[in-house]
């Protein structure tokens, strides 16, 4: 496309050839891929939380069994906890 630009002050004419375009693409439907990725991430978080809870229970059971074994062990455990 040719565009003519007239300058009244100088009496010159300039012709410029130009073209401008823009393109935008947006996914309208991705086959529930995004939704499933979010659900998978949420499941991983919940799984990690449950693993942490199980480890906590395991540690508490070991401590309970440790304190039941002997009074000397109980005293050493209590002194270690206080420091």
C-alpha positions as CSV (number, residue, x, y, z in Angstrom):
1,X,0.0,0.0,0.0
2,X,1.4,3.4,-1.0
3,X,0.7,6.5,1.1
4,X,1.4,10.0,-0.2
5,X,2.5,12.6,2.3
6,X,2.3,16.2,1.0
7,X,4.2,19.0,2.8
8,X,2.7,22.4,2.0
9,X,5.7,24.3,3.4
10,X,8.3,22.7,1.3
11,X,6.2,21.5,-1.7
12,X,7.8,18.1,-1.5
13,X,6.1,14.8,-1.8
14,X,7.2,11.7,0.1
15,X,5.9,8.2,-0.7
16,X,6.2,5.5,2.0
17,X,5.5,1.9,1.7
18,X,4.6,0.3,5.0
19,X,2.7,-2.5,6.5
20,X,1.9,-3.3,10.2
21,X,0.3,-6.4,11.6
22,X,-0.3,-8.1,14.9
23,X,-1.3,-11.6,15.7
24,X,-2.7,-12.9,19.0
25,X,-3.3,-16.5,19.9
26,X,-5.2,-17.7,22.9
27,X,-6.0,-21.3,23.7
28,X,-9.7,-21.7,24.2
29,X,-9.7,-25.4,25.2
30,X,-6.7,-27.6,26.1
31,X,-8.5,-30.8,26.8
32,X,-8.6,-30.2,30.5
33,X,-4.8,-30.3,30.7
34,X,-4.5,-27.2,32.9
35,X,-7.2,-28.4,35.3
36,X,-5.6,-31.9,35.6
37,X,-2.2,-30.4,36.2
38,X,-3.6,-28.3,39.1
39,X,-5.3,-31.4,40.5
40,X,-2.1,-33.4,40.3
41,X,-0.2,-30.6,42.1
42,X,-2.8,-30.5,44.8
43,X,-2.6,-34.2,45.2
44,X,1.2,-34.0,45.6
45,X,0.8,-31.4,48.3
46,X,-1.7,-33.5,50.2
47,X,0.4,-36.6,49.9
48,X,3.5,-34.8,51.3
49,X,1.4,-33.5,54.2
50,X,0.2,-37.1,55.0
51,X,3.8,-38.4,54.8
52,X,4.9,-35.7,57.2
53,X,2.1,-36.6,59.6
54,X,3.1,-40.3,59.4
55,X,6.8,-39.5,60.1
56,X,5.7,-37.3,63.1
57,X,3.7,-40.2,64.6
58,X,6.6,-42.6,64.0
59,X,8.9,-40.3,65.9
60,X,6.5,-39.8,68.7
61,X,6.0,-43.6,69.1
62,X,9.8,-44.1,69.1
63,X,10.2,-41.5,71.8
64,X,7.4,-43.0,73.9
65,X,9.0,-46.5,73.6
66,X,12.4,-45.0,74.5
67,X,11.1,-43.4,77.7
68,X,9.4,-46.7,78.7
69,X,12.6,-48.8,78.5
70,X,14.4,-47.6,81.6
71,X,14.5,-44.8,84.1
72,X,18.1,-43.9,83.1
73,X,17.0,-43.5,79.5
74,X,14.1,-41.4,80.6
75,X,16.4,-39.1,82.6
76,X,18.9,-38.7,79.8
77,X,16.1,-38.0,77.4
78,X,14.6,-35.4,79.7
79,X,18.0,-33.7,80.2
80,X,18.6,-33.7,76.4
81,X,15.2,-32.1,75.9
82,X,15.8,-29.3,78.5
83,X,19.0,-28.2,76.9
